[in-house]
Every structure is written in structure tokens, then in C-alpha cells.
Amino acid sequence: MFETIVALATPPLKSALAIVRLSGDNCFFVVNNFFSKDLTKYTKNTIIHGQIIDNNELIDDVVLLLYKEPNSFTGENSVEIISHGSPLIFNKIIELSIKYGARMATRGEYTSRAFMHNKLDLIQAESINDLINAESEESKKLSLMSLTGKTSSLIEPLKKDFIDLLSNIEVNIDYPEYKDIEEVNNIKIEKTVDKSIDYISKLISDGKKANIIKDGINVAIVGKPNVGKSSILNALIGEDKAIVTNIKGTTRDIVEGKFIYKGIVINLFDTAGIRESDDIIESIGINKSIKKMEEADLILMVYDSSNVDKEDEEISSLLINKKIIKVYNKSDLIDEKDSDFLYISALKGDINILKDAIISKLNLDQSNYTTPSINNARELGILENIKEQLLEIKSDINLPIDLLASRLKEVLNLILSITGEDYDFDMISEIFSRFCVGK
């Protein structure tokens, strides 16, 4: 039996309308205690107009959306109460619901119950949170593909291959007298493993690119003092957020900004100019700059076109194994330009060439925007683990079949865990704790 839960499904703000959502076996009986009509007589999903009443006092005129299990989001009996959007009203409805037997829902509990009732798998469940947090149209479209089950279908070929392989191995071991069953040997296992490694490698590659579209990238703007880092940030985001002066060391802390270009969220971090400094506060800022450089997905290494020197080389030496765009700012101060360099003038707003360079560096193509992909961090992490285990199995391919079968079962369990078919309760609880209370 699932106890009745209640939560506000809309933001806790004054608005035209608010929705209070209840779900659970007894939710109709709970609402019956303060609603003007008898909900227990309804046998199918319906919309009802009526009043919320507490001790003969009218609280609000409302519309109820009534869902009979299993035909609801959670798979349980559910009621959504659409009231006027006054906090006094929706808080009173929640208070009455708790008074008559409901309890406050925890984070993600509605989606968790939908998962428990097999209304959606774990990829679909996580896509709901991604959809809520989407910042671009492209990110929204990727999340919708996952929500509708298109992404989950990518796991099916893997699942089928390993289930078929393990089934045949089991029959070969347990019933060797069955001659009409295909014999599974080490060569066949290796073929399946090789095929799966190739498929997973493509899933990971596509997923990482889609993850950029979905979540954006972190870009650190670095360089020595007075090369125009803050001016570049201001020009990219289209506002004067960072202070710009001719005084070295003006930027002493990380200044953050954000813009969306060609569907990608670019999170910018303007850092303190890197140099030797006896100023304690500036030194703290410089250390923060170095740390942000290490964390960033992409570095904009900024040079003053009219003054490139040894200090620039020393900063560049800190950027080993990082994805870098070298940006030569203040191009308006020089006459001759090297065609191999990227020149801009942040002061004059000559910045679109840099925006295009950032997008080009991501190596995305149109298919990354339009096809389903395993792009959630948890799911990608599991795929990486599966690939690693398959590579280990390949290196030990000459082991006895029964030992290989045991390791293949572990791989299958990992595959099933992506969609939640073989899940760990603590992991599931942690995933849904990231959701908002009303979802």
C-alpha cells in the first residue's frame, strides 16, 4: 500500500493559478474531507469543478483533475487541485491534505513512484529533471527524446546480445546433450564482445557530444594582466559585468557570465591575470585562476596582439593537455596579422569570430542535435565501466567458458542498471533526491 503524498507542483509564488498534487491509494478519501463533491463515485479519469471547504468556510473555487490508477503519471490514484495562485490558498490546501492523512512528498517522490510502478524507466525518469533544467531549445529536444523512450531503445541491442549469448552458454553447460542448440565457444564470445565494444564506444562518443548540447561547457578566459580578458567576457555576454580598467590586477576573483550560441550554453569564467604578485589578495585570485583553468572544458588563452612576450609563454606552459583557443585581442592596435591566428577586438565588439571558434572546437555535427543519445553523466559512467570490463574479458578470452559467463553476467547487470531494470535502492534514492519536491 502506498501512502498518500502531497506537494505543490507549481512554483511557491503568487500567480494566476497553482497546482497541488496528491498521489497514493487513499488520496480520494483524503480530498473528500474538504471537497464539495464525493470523489469516490468516479470510476475513470475526469475533470471536476467544485469548492475547497474547511468547517463550512469556503477556501477557494477549484478544478480537480482526477486520475484512477493505473492511468496516472505515478500509476496510483492521483488528484491535481488547480486553485487560484495565492500562497494563502495553496498552503491551506496542503495543510488540509496533511490534516486528513497525507504527508509531504520528498524530492522526486512522484517520479520515483512512477518508476516503481513501471510507468517509465530510469533513463526516462532522469530526463524529466533534465527537461526541467533545460536552458536551450536544443537541450529540451534531447531531453524529450529520452522522455519518450527513444534513448532507452539504444540499450536494447546490447541487452539482447548478452541475454542471447548467456542463454546459449547456460544451455550448453546444463544440457550438453541438446545438439540443436548453437554451441558457444570462445571465438563466438569474442565476436560478441568486439561488436559490443564498438557499439558502446560510439554510444559514449555521441553521448559526450550530446552532453555538451544538454549541459553546456565551462570556458575559462586566461592570460596575463591587461590583455583584455574582462572586455572579452563583457563582449561575449553582451553586458558590462566585469570591471575593465588599465590598472593591472583589477580582476582579483573569478567573474562568471553565460550566453547561448547555436544552441550551446557557454559558461564563462573571467580569471585574474596570471603573474608574480606580492599582493596577498591578488595572489589568492591568481591561485583561483589556475584552479579554474584545470577544471574548465575549454581555455581561451588571451594575448595582447601588440605585446606578446615571455609571460605569455609561461602561462601557456600551464595548459598542457587542455583544449585551447589562442585569442589575439586588441587587433585594432596592429596593422599586420598572421592568417593562422585568431584576431579579435573586444573593445570594438568584433567577437562573432570567437563565438564560431568556440563552437567549432566542440566538433559537433547536426546528428548530435537530432538523434537520441545516452547523455546523462550517470549513464555515461556506466557505459565507460561496461567498456572497461569488456576489454578485460577480451584480454582473458581463453579462460574456461563458465568463468567468462560469470563475468558476462556482471556486464549484463550493468547494462540493465542503465534503464533501472537491475537497480540498487540506495542509488535510486540518490538519483531522485536531485529532483524538486513537486516532481
Buried (B, 14 or more C-beta within 10 A) or exposed (E): EBEBBBBBBBEEEEEEEBBBBBBBEBBBBBBBEBBBEEBEEBEEEEEBEBEBBBEEEEBBEBBBBBBBBEEBBBBBBBBBBBBBBEEEBBBBBBBBBBEBBBBEBBBBBBBBBBBBBEBBBBBBBBBBBBBEBBBBEBBBBBBBBBBEBBBBEBBEEBBEBBEEBBEBBBBBEEEEEEEEEEEBEEEBBBEBBEEBBEBBEEBBEBBBBBBBBBBBBBBBBBBBBBBBBBBBBBBBBEEEBBEBEEEEBBBBBBBBBEBBBBBBBBBBBBBBBBBEBEEEEBBBBBEBBBEBBEEBBBBBBBBBBEBBEEBBEEBBEBBEEBEBBBBBBBBBEEEEEEEEEBBBBBBEEBBEEBBEBBBEBBEBEEEBBEBBBBBBEBBBEBBEBBBEBBEEBBEEEEBEBEEBBEBBBEBBBBBBBBBBBEBEEEEBEEBBEEBBBBB
